[in-house]
Amino acid sequence: MIKSVILAAGRGTRMRELTHAVPKPMLRVHGKPILEHILRRLMAAGSEQFCIITGWHAEVIEDYFGDGKAFDTRITYARQTVQDGTGKAPELAREFVGSDNFILTYGDILVRQDTYQKMICRFLEAEFSGLLTVLHGADVSKGALVLLDPDRCLRLLVEKPGPDRLDQLRREGRLLPGDQIWYNAGVYLFRPELFEFTARLTKSPRGEYELTDAIGAMQAAGRRIAAVEIVDSWVDVRDPEMLAALEREWERGA
């Protein structure tokens, strides 16, 4: 069984006044909240149980989705009362996850249903501890840099590297000429052992617990983290302009 954990606690400050009274995942695209599109696509990919991590205006999400019966699924909730990063938020779903594998995604990242299906198929190919999705050509300074080994498994993960950090990686021989640089797409699949590593996190220089630090620690400890490239549709609904562009694309049938 593949369960799903959706991180939907943040306010989404880049959305400005749009998220004054609602969480960003509840902003509507084509008449439905972003979060509903994600939920329905995960269901179509075979996920049967959900835990939604709420925070900012949690009641808006919880009242809309309820226990999931109206959507023909099962939904539970956990509230992140302190917004201290993405590294600790998954731990709120630890009891829900139990001993099962689980998809972990953000409540504002839209991918196609078949992306989830490809993730599950790749994850079952070998004894992977986790899986992350990657994009080619995106600006890694706005997300995270990913380097893969010849088996398409994680070799290096660096959160929001600027030019100085990239130069340092080159000097250290960790970023080599000819290396393919990937962007972390923010949709994952894990075994419950992820929680061993989130429990050990310390705050990053940004003052937050970073999920990518836990993933990097897993890889450094010898855990194999597979990768799946997203080659079709991926949207991080990060600001009003992106939300408007997504609505226009939807109206054109994209």
NULUMSE-786849 format. One record per residue: residue number from 1; x, y, z of N, C-alpha, C in turn; residue in three letters. Coordinates in nm, 3 decimals, padded with zeros to 5 digits. Example, Ala and Ser with C-alpha at 12.3 -4.5 7.8 and 13.67 -1.06 7.14 Angstrom:
residues 2
   nr    neast   nnorth      nup   caeast  canorth     caup    ceast   cnorth      cup  rest
    1   01.319  -00.569   00.780   01.230  -00.450   00.780   01.320  -00.330   00.780   ala
    2   01.285  -00.225   00.708   01.367  -00.106   00.714   01.290   00.003   00.787   ser
This chain:
residues 254
   nr    neast   nnorth      nup   caeast  canorth     caup    ceast   cnorth      cup  rest
    1   00.084  -00.120   00.000   00.000   00.000   00.000   00.088   00.125   00.000   met
    2   00.054   00.222  -00.082   00.122   00.351  -00.083   00.030   00.455  -00.021   ile
    3   00.071   00.509   00.089  -00.002   00.620   00.151   00.055   00.751   00.098   lys
    4  -00.013   00.860   00.126   00.034   00.991   00.081   00.027   01.092   00.195   ser
    5   00.135   01.168   00.208   00.142   01.278   00.303   00.158   01.407   00.224   val
    6   00.070   01.502   00.248   00.072   01.628   00.174   00.100   01.742   00.271   ile
    7   00.206   01.818   00.244   00.245   01.930   00.329   00.169   02.054   00.284   leu
    8   00.079   02.103   00.368  -00.009   02.215   00.331  -00.023   02.313   00.446   ala
    9   00.085   02.332   00.523   00.077   02.414   00.643   00.113   02.560   00.621   ala
   10   00.185   02.589   00.514   00.238   02.723   00.496   00.134   02.826   00.454   gly
   11   00.168   02.952   00.479   00.079   03.062   00.443   00.089   03.097   00.296   arg
   12   00.210   03.088   00.240   00.228   03.127   00.101   00.237   03.278   00.088   gly
   13   00.337   03.337   00.153   00.345   03.483   00.159   00.365   03.548   00.022   thr
   14   00.423   03.474  -00.073   00.442   03.532  -00.207   00.311   03.548  -00.282   arg
   15   00.204   03.487  -00.231   00.072   03.505  -00.291   00.005   03.633  -00.244   met
   16   00.070   03.702  -00.150   00.023   03.831  -00.099  -00.120   03.820  -00.046   arg
   17  -00.209   03.909  -00.089  -00.342   03.915  -00.028  -00.427   03.793  -00.060   glu
   18  -00.388   03.712  -00.159  -00.467   03.595  -00.197  -00.476   03.493  -00.084   leu
   19  -00.376   03.490   00.003  -00.375   03.392   00.111  -00.400   03.456   00.248   thr
   20  -00.464   03.571   00.248  -00.497   03.636   00.376  -00.594   03.551   00.457   his
   21  -00.690   03.489   00.389  -00.794   03.415   00.459  -00.795   03.266   00.427   ala
   22  -00.710   03.222   00.334  -00.706   03.080   00.297  -00.561   03.036   00.281   val
   23  -00.530   02.909   00.304  -00.396   02.859   00.275  -00.374   02.851   00.125   pro
   24  -00.249   02.863   00.084  -00.219   02.861  -00.059  -00.272   02.736  -00.130   lys
   25  -00.263   02.615  -00.072  -00.314   02.498  -00.143  -00.464   02.503  -00.172   pro
   26  -00.537   02.596  -00.107  -00.681   02.606  -00.131  -00.716   02.709  -00.236   met
   27  -00.616   02.776  -00.293  -00.643   02.865  -00.406  -00.693   02.782  -00.523   leu
   28  -00.785   02.837  -00.599  -00.853   02.757  -00.700  -00.792   02.772  -00.840   arg
   29  -00.788   02.657  -00.906  -00.751   02.650  -01.047  -00.858   02.568  -01.117   val
   30  -00.917   02.624  -01.221  -01.025   02.557  -01.293  -01.137   02.515  -01.199   his
   31  -01.168   02.604  -01.104  -01.284   02.585  -01.018  -01.262   02.498  -00.896   gly
   32  -01.142   02.440  -00.881  -01.117   02.353  -00.767  -00.987   02.394  -00.698   lys
   33  -00.977   02.371  -00.567  -00.851   02.401  -00.499  -00.735   02.321  -00.557   pro
   34  -00.616   02.382  -00.556  -00.497   02.311  -00.601  -00.484   02.178  -00.528   ile
   35  -00.512   02.179  -00.399  -00.499   02.059  -00.317  -00.593   01.948  -00.364   leu
   36  -00.711   01.984  -00.411  -00.803   01.881  -00.460  -00.750   01.816  -00.586   glu
   37  -00.692   01.895  -00.676  -00.632   01.838  -00.796  -00.524   01.737  -00.759   his
   38  -00.440   01.773  -00.661  -00.333   01.683  -00.618  -00.392   01.555  -00.559   ile
   39  -00.489   01.571  -00.472  -00.552   01.456  -00.407  -00.611   01.360  -00.509   leu
   40  -00.685   01.412  -00.604  -00.751   01.326  -00.702  -00.650   01.256  -00.792   arg
   41  -00.540   01.322  -00.824  -00.438   01.257  -00.908  -00.366   01.148  -00.831   arg
   42  -00.341   01.171  -00.705  -00.279   01.067  -00.623  -00.373   00.947  -00.608   leu
   43  -00.501   00.973  -00.591  -00.599   00.864  -00.584  -00.600   00.784  -00.713   met
   44  -00.597   00.853  -00.826  -00.599   00.784  -00.955  -00.473   00.700  -00.976   ala
   45  -00.364   00.740  -00.908  -00.239   00.665  -00.917  -00.235   00.548  -00.820   ala
   46  -00.337   00.535  -00.734  -00.346   00.419  -00.646  -00.330   00.446  -00.499   gly
   47  -00.312   00.572  -00.459  -00.301   00.603  -00.317  -00.439   00.604  -00.253   ser
   48  -00.451   00.536  -00.139  -00.582   00.516  -00.077  -00.602   00.590   00.054   glu
   49  -00.494   00.630   00.119  -00.504   00.698   00.248  -00.416   00.821   00.248   gln
   50  -00.465   00.928   00.311  -00.395   01.055   00.308  -00.383   01.115   00.448   phe
   51  -00.270   01.179   00.471  -00.253   01.266   00.587  -00.213   01.402   00.535   cys
   52  -00.292   01.502   00.566  -00.263   01.638   00.522  -00.210   01.716   00.642   ile
   53  -00.090   01.771   00.628  -00.031   01.852   00.734  -00.080   01.995   00.715   ile
   54  -00.159   02.043   00.809  -00.217   02.177   00.799  -00.150   02.271   00.898   thr
   55  -00.177   02.400   00.880  -00.119   02.501   00.967  -00.196   02.630   00.954   gly
   56  -00.153   02.713   00.860  -00.220   02.841   00.835  -00.364   02.817   00.791   trp
   57  -00.459   02.875   00.866  -00.601   02.856   00.840  -00.633   02.708   00.816   his
   58  -00.588   02.625   00.908  -00.605   02.480   00.896  -00.751   02.440   00.876   ala
   59  -00.841   02.514   00.942  -00.983   02.476   00.936  -01.040   02.486   00.795   glu
   60  -00.982   02.571   00.711  -01.032   02.583   00.574  -01.012   02.452   00.499   val
   61  -00.895   02.392   00.515  -00.866   02.263   00.450  -00.948   02.152   00.515   ile
   62  -00.947   02.149   00.647  -01.012   02.039   00.719  -01.163   02.040   00.699   glu
   63  -01.224   02.158   00.693  -01.368   02.166   00.670  -01.404   02.126   00.527   asp
   64  -01.318   02.159   00.431  -01.347   02.131   00.290  -01.339   01.981   00.261   tyr
   65  -01.234   01.917   00.310  -01.212   01.776   00.276  -01.272   01.680   00.379   phe
   66  -01.289   01.725   00.501  -01.345   01.638   00.604  -01.263   01.511   00.620   gly
   67  -01.333   01.400   00.644  -01.264   01.273   00.661  -01.237   01.202   00.529   asp
   68  -01.272   01.267   00.419  -01.244   01.211   00.287  -01.357   01.132   00.226   gly
   69  -01.464   01.104   00.301  -01.572   01.022   00.247  -01.635   01.083   00.123   lys
   70  -01.647   01.215   00.121  -01.707   01.282   00.006  -01.621   01.268  -00.119   ala
   71  -01.494   01.233  -00.099  -01.401   01.216  -00.211  -01.367   01.068  -00.233   phe
   72  -01.441   00.982  -00.163  -01.424   00.837  -00.175  -01.283   00.793  -00.135   asp
   73  -01.234   00.851  -00.026  -01.104   00.813   00.027  -01.103   00.835   00.178   thr
   74  -00.986   00.819   00.240  -00.973   00.841   00.384  -00.866   00.946   00.410   arg
   75  -00.902   01.049   00.486  -00.810   01.159   00.512  -00.801   01.182   00.662   ile
   76  -00.679   01.195   00.711  -00.655   01.239   00.847  -00.569   01.366   00.841   thr
   77  -00.554   01.432   00.954  -00.482   01.560   00.958  -00.385   01.564   01.074   tyr
   78  -00.282   01.644   01.057  -00.191   01.678   01.167  -00.157   01.825   01.149   ala
   79  -00.152   01.898   01.259  -00.129   02.042   01.249   00.015   02.077   01.286   arg
   80   00.077   02.156   01.199   00.211   02.208   01.226   00.193   02.347   01.289   gln
   81   00.207   02.354   01.419   00.179   02.479   01.490   00.295   02.578   01.481   thr
   82   00.416   02.528   01.461   00.533   02.615   01.446   00.588   02.598   01.305   val
   83   00.594   02.707   01.230   00.645   02.702   01.093   00.798   02.713   01.096   gln
   84   00.861   02.598   01.113   01.007   02.597   01.126   01.075   02.514   01.018   asp
   85   01.010   02.503   00.903   01.073   02.436   00.790   01.006   02.305   00.754   gly
   86   01.052   02.249   00.642   00.991   02.128   00.587   01.051   02.000   00.643   thr
   87   01.161   02.012   00.719   01.228   01.893   00.768   01.155   01.821   00.878   gly
   88   01.088   01.897   00.966   01.018   01.838   01.079   00.870   01.809   01.048   lys
   89   00.814   01.877   00.950   00.672   01.860   00.920   00.633   01.714   00.891   ala
   90   00.712   01.637   00.815   00.671   01.498   00.789   00.658   01.414   00.915   pro
   91   00.733   01.448   01.021   00.727   01.369   01.144   00.588   01.369   01.206   glu
   92   00.509   01.471   01.176   00.373   01.477   01.228   00.285   01.365   01.173   leu
   93   00.328   01.305   01.062   00.253   01.196   01.000   00.312   01.060   01.033   ala
   94   00.404   01.055   01.128   00.474   00.928   01.156   00.378   00.817   01.198   arg
   95   00.285   00.848   01.285   00.188   00.746   01.328   00.101   00.703   01.212   glu
   96   00.059   00.796   01.130  -00.022   00.764   01.011   00.054   00.672   00.918   phe
   97   00.180   00.700   00.894   00.260   00.620   00.801   00.279   00.478   00.853   val
   98   00.310   00.465   00.981   00.333   00.332   01.037   00.450   00.264   00.968   gly
   99   00.426   00.145   00.919   00.532   00.068   00.852   00.520   00.071   00.700   ser
  100   00.436   00.158   00.648   00.409   00.163   00.504   00.499   00.264   00.432   asp
  101   00.520   00.240   00.304   00.585   00.339   00.219   00.486   00.453   00.192   asn
  102   00.540   00.572   00.162   00.449   00.685   00.142   00.506   00.788   00.045   phe
  103   00.417   00.843  -00.033   00.449   00.959  -00.117   00.444   01.083  -00.029   ile
  104   00.541   01.170  -00.046   00.546   01.298   00.026   00.551   01.409  -00.077   leu
  105   00.455   01.499  -00.071   00.451   01.607  -00.168   00.402   01.735  -00.102   thr
  106   00.423   01.845  -00.169   00.376   01.974  -00.120   00.238   02.003  -00.178   tyr
  107   00.161   02.080  -00.104   00.025   02.110  -00.146   00.013   02.218  -00.250   gly
  108   00.125   02.256  -00.311   00.121   02.357  -00.417   00.203   02.315  -00.539   asp
  109   00.239   02.187  -00.548   00.313   02.137  -00.664   00.223   02.041  -00.741   ile
  110   00.196   02.075  -00.864   00.108   01.995  -00.950   00.191   01.916  -01.051   leu
  111   00.168   01.786  -01.054   00.225   01.700  -01.157   00.113   01.612  -01.211   val
  112   00.139   01.546  -01.321   00.038   01.458  -01.378   00.027   01.329  -01.298   arg
  113  -00.086   01.266  -01.313  -00.110   01.138  -01.245  -00.002   01.037  -01.279   gln
  114   00.041   01.031  -01.405   00.137   00.928  -01.443   00.274   00.951  -01.382   asp
  115   00.302   01.072  -01.335   00.428   01.095  -01.262   00.431   01.012  -01.135   thr
  116   00.321   01.012  -01.060   00.313   00.931  -00.939   00.327   00.783  -00.972   tyr
  117   00.265   00.740  -01.081   00.273   00.600  -01.120   00.417   00.561  -01.157   gln
  118   00.487   00.649  -01.227   00.626   00.622  -01.263   00.713   00.614  -01.137   lys
  119   00.684   00.701  -01.040   00.758   00.698  -00.915   00.743   00.563  -00.844   met
  120   00.620   00.517  -00.836   00.594   00.390  -00.768   00.665   00.275  -00.839   ile
  121   00.657   00.272  -00.971   00.722   00.165  -01.048   00.873   00.166  -01.028   cys
  122   00.934   00.284  -01.033   01.078   00.296  -01.013   01.118   00.255  -00.872   arg
  123   01.040   00.294  -00.774   01.070   00.264  -00.635   01.071   00.114  -00.609   phe
  124   00.985   00.041  -00.679   00.973  -00.103  -00.658   01.076  -00.184  -00.736   leu
  125   01.162  -00.116  -00.814   01.262  -00.187  -00.894   01.374  -00.246  -00.809   glu
  126   01.401  -00.186  -00.693   01.512  -00.231  -00.608   01.484  -00.190  -00.464   ala
  127   01.580  -00.217  -00.376   01.564  -00.184  -00.234   01.606  -00.040  -00.209   glu
  128   01.527   00.052  -00.259   01.554   00.193  -00.236   01.494   00.236  -00.102   phe
  129   01.562   00.330  -00.036   01.509   00.389   00.086   01.420   00.509   00.058   ser
  130   01.442   00.571  -00.057   01.365   00.687  -00.095   01.376   00.712  -00.243   gly
  131   01.298   00.807  -00.288   01.299   00.848  -00.429   01.266   00.995  -00.436   leu
  132   01.337   01.068  -00.521   01.304   01.207  -00.546   01.283   01.230  -00.694   leu
  133   01.206   01.330  -00.727   01.182   01.366  -00.867   01.272   01.483  -00.903   thr
  134   01.313   01.487  -01.031   01.405   01.591  -01.075   01.359   01.650  -01.208   val
  135   01.403   01.773  -01.230   01.377   01.845  -01.354   01.509   01.887  -01.417   leu
  136   01.508   01.902  -01.547   01.626   01.953  -01.617   01.601   02.097  -01.659   his
  137   01.700   02.184  -01.635   01.696   02.319  -01.687   01.639   02.424  -01.595   gly
  138   01.591   02.386  -01.476   01.537   02.486  -01.383   01.650   02.551  -01.303   ala
  139   01.624   02.666  -01.245   01.722   02.744  -01.169   01.741   02.682  -01.030   asp
  140   01.853   02.613  -01.009   01.874   02.542  -00.882   01.890   02.637  -00.765   val
  141   01.921   02.763  -00.790   01.934   02.858  -00.679   01.800   02.886  -00.612   ser
  142   01.690   02.849  -00.677   01.556   02.868  -00.620   01.502   02.742  -00.556   lys
  143   01.578   02.633  -00.566   01.533   02.507  -00.509   01.649   02.430  -00.453   gly
  144   01.683   02.320  -00.519   01.798   02.242  -00.474   01.865   02.176  -00.593   ala
  145   01.996   02.173  -00.589   02.077   02.107  -00.690   02.084   01.958  -00.661   leu
  146   02.069   01.877  -00.764   02.078   01.732  -00.751   02.179   01.680  -00.852   val
  147   02.271   01.596  -00.806   02.361   01.523  -00.893   02.331   01.374  -00.876   leu
  148   02.331   01.302  -00.988   02.298   01.160  -00.987   02.417   01.076  -01.030   leu
  149   02.420   00.952  -00.985   02.524   00.859  -01.028   02.479   00.787  -01.156   asp
  150   02.563   00.702  -01.214   02.524   00.634  -01.339   02.399   00.547  -01.328   pro
  151   02.362   00.506  -01.206   02.242   00.426  -01.187   02.118   00.511  -01.161   asp
  152   02.130   00.641  -01.183   02.021   00.735  -01.159   01.977   00.733  -01.013   arg
  153   02.076   00.729  -00.925   02.052   00.743  -00.783   02.124   00.867  -00.733   cys
  154   02.079   00.918  -00.619   02.132   01.043  -00.566   02.280   01.032  -00.531   leu
  155   02.358   01.129  -00.580   02.499   01.140  -00.543   02.524   01.263  -00.457   arg
  156   02.451   01.372  -00.484   02.470   01.496  -00.409   02.342   01.578  -00.415   leu
  157   02.307   01.639  -00.301   02.188   01.725  -00.292   02.227   01.849  -00.213   leu
  158   02.211   01.966  -00.273   02.252   02.091  -00.210   02.137   02.191  -00.221   val
  159   02.092   02.242  -00.107   01.978   02.335  -00.102   02.019   02.475  -00.148   glu
  160   01.948   02.528  -00.249   01.959   02.665  -00.296   02.105   02.715  -00.307   lys
  161   02.186   02.649  -00.388   02.325   02.692  -00.401   02.339   02.818  -00.488   pro
  162   02.406   02.920  -00.434   02.438   03.039  -00.513   02.568   03.019  -00.587   gly
  163   02.615   03.120  -00.662   02.739   03.108  -00.740   02.859   03.070  -00.653   pro
  164   02.870   03.128  -00.534   02.984   03.097  -00.447   02.984   02.951  -00.404   asp
  165   02.866   02.900  -00.372   02.856   02.760  -00.331   02.889   02.667  -00.447   arg
  166   02.845   02.702  -00.567   02.876   02.620  -00.684   03.027   02.618  -00.710   leu
  167   03.090   02.734  -00.695   03.236   02.741  -00.712   03.306   02.653  -00.608   asp
  168   03.256   02.656  -00.486   03.315   02.573  -00.381   03.303   02.424  -00.415   gln
  169   03.188   02.384  -00.465   03.168   02.244  -00.502   03.263   02.202  -00.614   leu
  170   03.289   02.294  -00.705   03.384   02.264  -00.813   03.526   02.250  -00.759   arg
  171   03.564   02.340  -00.668   03.698   02.333  -00.610   03.718   02.204  -00.532   arg
  172   03.613   02.158  -00.467   03.620   02.036  -00.387   03.611   01.909  -00.471   glu
  173   03.584   01.927  -00.601   03.573   01.811  -00.689   03.442   01.737  -00.677   gly
  174   03.344   01.799  -00.615   03.213   01.736  -00.600   03.121   01.768  -00.718   arg
  175   03.148   01.878  -00.785   03.076   01.916  -00.907   03.180   01.921  -01.019   leu
  176   03.172   01.825  -01.109   03.275   01.806  -01.211   03.229   01.858  -01.346   leu
  177   03.323   01.897  -01.433   03.286   01.934  -01.569   03.210   01.820  -01.636   pro
  178   03.101   01.853  -01.698   03.021   01.752  -01.766   02.912   01.691  -01.680   gly
  179   02.913   01.720  -01.550   02.805   01.671  -01.465   02.671   01.728  -01.509   asp
  180   02.570   01.644  -01.516   02.434   01.689  -01.543   02.374   01.744  -01.415   gln
  181   02.336   01.871  -01.417   02.276   01.934  -01.299   02.124   01.923  -01.308   ile
  182   02.065   01.867  -01.202   01.920   01.851  -01.195   01.864   01.942  -01.086   trp
  183   01.735   01.971  -01.100   01.662   02.052  -01.002   01.568   01.960  -00.924   tyr
  184   01.569   01.972  -00.794   01.481   01.891  -00.709   01.336   01.937  -00.727   asn
  185   01.251   01.846  -00.776   01.113   01.883  -00.810   01.017   01.877  -00.691   ala
  186   01.062   01.827  -00.575   00.982   01.838  -00.454   00.869   01.739  -00.438   gly
  187   00.874   01.628  -00.511   00.777   01.520  -00.494   00.857   01.393  -00.466   val
  188   00.825   01.323  -00.357   00.910   01.216  -00.307   00.831   01.089  -00.277   tyr
  189   00.907   00.980  -00.258   00.851   00.856  -00.209   00.952   00.797  -00.111   leu
  190   00.908   00.759   00.008   01.001   00.713   00.111   00.952   00.588   00.181   phe
  191   01.050   00.516   00.236   01.022   00.419   00.341   01.016   00.495   00.473   arg
  192   00.955   00.436   00.577   00.944   00.507   00.706   01.079   00.541   00.769   pro
  193   01.188   00.481   00.721   01.318   00.512   00.780   01.359   00.658   00.761   glu
  194   01.287   00.731   00.675   01.311   00.876   00.664   01.310   00.940   00.802   leu
  195   01.220   00.895   00.889   01.203   00.959   01.019   01.326   00.944   01.109   phe
  196   01.408   00.843   01.084   01.533   00.831   01.159   01.621   00.953   01.135   glu
  197   01.612   01.008   01.016   01.699   01.118   00.975   01.637   01.255   01.000   phe
  198   01.505   01.268   00.988   01.442   01.395   01.023   01.456   01.420   01.174   thr
  199   01.458   01.313   01.253   01.470   01.327   01.399   01.605   01.386   01.440   ala
  200   01.706   01.370   01.355   01.841   01.417   01.388   01.871   01.556   01.333   arg
  201   01.777   01.616   01.264   01.803   01.743   01.198   01.835   01.855   01.297   leu
  202   01.925   01.942   01.255   01.946   02.070   01.321   01.910   02.180   01.222   thr
  203   01.889   02.298   01.272   01.846   02.406   01.183   01.958   02.448   01.088   lys
  204   01.918   02.481   00.968   02.011   02.526   00.865   02.048   02.671   00.889   ser
  205   02.144   02.725   00.812   02.177   02.868   00.825   02.056   02.960   00.804   pro
  206   01.952   02.909   00.737   01.830   02.990   00.718   01.741   02.987   00.842   arg
  207   01.782   02.909   00.944   01.703   02.900   01.065   01.586   02.805   01.057   gly
  208   01.591   02.710   00.961   01.483   02.615   00.942   01.537   02.473   00.938   glu
  209   01.449   02.377   00.965   01.481   02.237   00.946   01.452   02.203   00.799   tyr
  210   01.551   02.156   00.729   01.540   02.133   00.585   01.521   01.985   00.555   glu
  211   01.417   01.952   00.481   01.395   01.815   00.438   01.512   01.765   00.355   leu
  212   01.569   01.852   00.272   01.680   01.810   00.187   01.802   01.770   00.270   thr
  213   01.818   01.829   00.390   01.929   01.787   00.477   01.909   01.643   00.523   asp
  214   01.786   01.607   00.552   01.758   01.469   00.594   01.783   01.372   00.479   ala
  215   01.743   01.411   00.359   01.765   01.323   00.243   01.914   01.308   00.215   ile
  216   01.987   01.419   00.224   02.131   01.413   00.206   02.198   01.324   00.309   gly
  217   02.149   01.330   00.432   02.204   01.245   00.539   02.174   01.098   00.512   ala
  218   02.058   01.069   00.458   02.025   00.932   00.421   02.124   00.878   00.319   met
  219   02.150   00.959   00.216   02.243   00.918   00.111   02.384   00.901   00.167   gln
  220   02.427   00.992   00.253   02.560   00.983   00.313   02.575   00.860   00.401   ala
  221   02.463   00.812   00.457   02.466   00.693   00.542   02.457   00.564   00.462   ala
  222   02.458   00.576   00.331   02.458   00.457   00.247   02.322   00.413   00.198   gly
  223   02.218   00.490   00.230   02.085   00.456   00.178   02.078   00.495   00.031   arg
  224   02.013   00.413  -00.048   01.999   00.442  -00.191   01.872   00.523  -00.214   arg
  225   01.889   00.638  -00.279   01.779   00.727  -00.311   01.768   00.734  -00.462   ile
  226   01.663   00.678  -00.517   01.644   00.676  -00.662   01.593   00.810  -00.712   ala
  227   01.595   00.828  -00.842   01.546   00.951  -00.903   01.457   00.919  -01.022   ala
  228   01.356   01.002  -01.042   01.268   00.995  -01.158   01.262   01.134  -01.220   val
  229   01.290   01.143  -01.348   01.282   01.272  -01.418   01.138   01.301  -01.457   glu
  230   01.095   01.423  -01.430   00.965   01.471  -01.478   00.988   01.540  -01.611   ile
  231   00.929   01.484  -01.715   00.956   01.535  -01.850   00.835   01.603  -01.911   val
  232   00.719   01.596  -01.847   00.601   01.656  -01.909   00.554   01.780  -01.835   asp
  233   00.473   01.762  -01.731   00.412   01.878  -01.666   00.451   01.883  -01.519   ser
  234   00.502   01.999  -01.476   00.535   02.025  -01.336   00.512   02.173  -01.311   trp
  235   00.432   02.204  -01.210   00.403   02.343  -01.179   00.416   02.365  -01.029   val
  236   00.503   02.456  -00.990   00.513   02.504  -00.853   00.434   02.634  -00.848   asp
  237   00.317   02.631  -00.785   00.229   02.748  -00.786   00.279   02.844  -00.678   val
  238   00.385   02.916  -00.710   00.458   02.991  -00.607   00.412   03.135  -00.591   arg
  239   00.345   03.193  -00.692   00.309   03.334  -00.684   00.184   03.360  -00.768   asp
  240   00.124   03.480  -00.755   00.001   03.509  -00.830   00.017   03.498  -00.980   pro
  241   00.134   03.533  -01.030   00.158   03.526  -01.174   00.153   03.382  -01.223   glu
  242   00.215   03.291  -01.146   00.211   03.150  -01.184   00.070   03.094  -01.175   met
  243  -00.004   03.135  -01.073  -00.142   03.091  -01.059  -00.226   03.135  -01.179   leu
  244  -00.209   03.260  -01.221  -00.284   03.311  -01.336  -00.244   03.240  -01.464   ala
  245  -00.114   03.214  -01.481  -00.066   03.144  -01.600  -00.121   03.002  -01.606   ala
  246  -00.127   02.937  -01.489  -00.180   02.801  -01.484  -00.328   02.799  -01.523   leu
  247  -00.402   02.898  -01.475  -00.545   02.906  -01.510  -00.562   02.925  -01.660   glu
  248  -00.477   03.009  -01.721  -00.486   03.031  -01.865  -00.455   02.903  -01.942   arg
  249  -00.352   02.830  -01.900  -00.316   02.705  -01.964  -00.431   02.604  -01.954   glu
  250  -00.494   02.601  -01.837  -00.603   02.507  -01.817  -00.720   02.539  -01.911   trp
  251  -00.748   02.669  -01.927  -00.856   02.709  -02.015  -00.828   02.672  -02.160   glu
  252  -00.699   02.667  -02.195  -00.662   02.626  -02.332  -00.657   02.476  -02.347   arg
  253  -00.682   02.406  -02.235  -00.682   02.260  -02.241  -00.544   02.200  -02.227   gly
  254  -00.446   02.277  -02.172  -00.310   02.226  -02.158  -00.304   02.128  -02.043   ala
